[in-house]
Amino acid sequence: GKTTITAQQISYIVSQVESELKQGEQTEFESKTIGNLVAKQLKKMDKVAYIRFASVFRRFVDVEDFEKEVKKLL
């Protein structure tokens, strides 16, 4: 089935993740950390989207690849 994540929901997820990251002292994060936060948000919204994201995300070893994919989504 197709996921029903809207552009609005994506920007909500992004802002949630950003505010979680900003709570800490760190300014640099591993893509793994960011991916886990995104996954956590998606899980609340849409299980199918969450599963897809999680399976794709695990294949990214390289942060640049990950960022490229994220940009495609936005």
HELIX and SHEET records of a PDB file:
HELIX    1   1 ALA A    7  LYS A   22  1                                  16    
HELIX    2   2 SER A   31  MET A   45  1                                  15    
HELIX    3   3 LYS A   47  PHE A   57  1                                  11    
HELIX    4   4 VAL A   63  LEU A   73  1                                  11    
END                                                                             
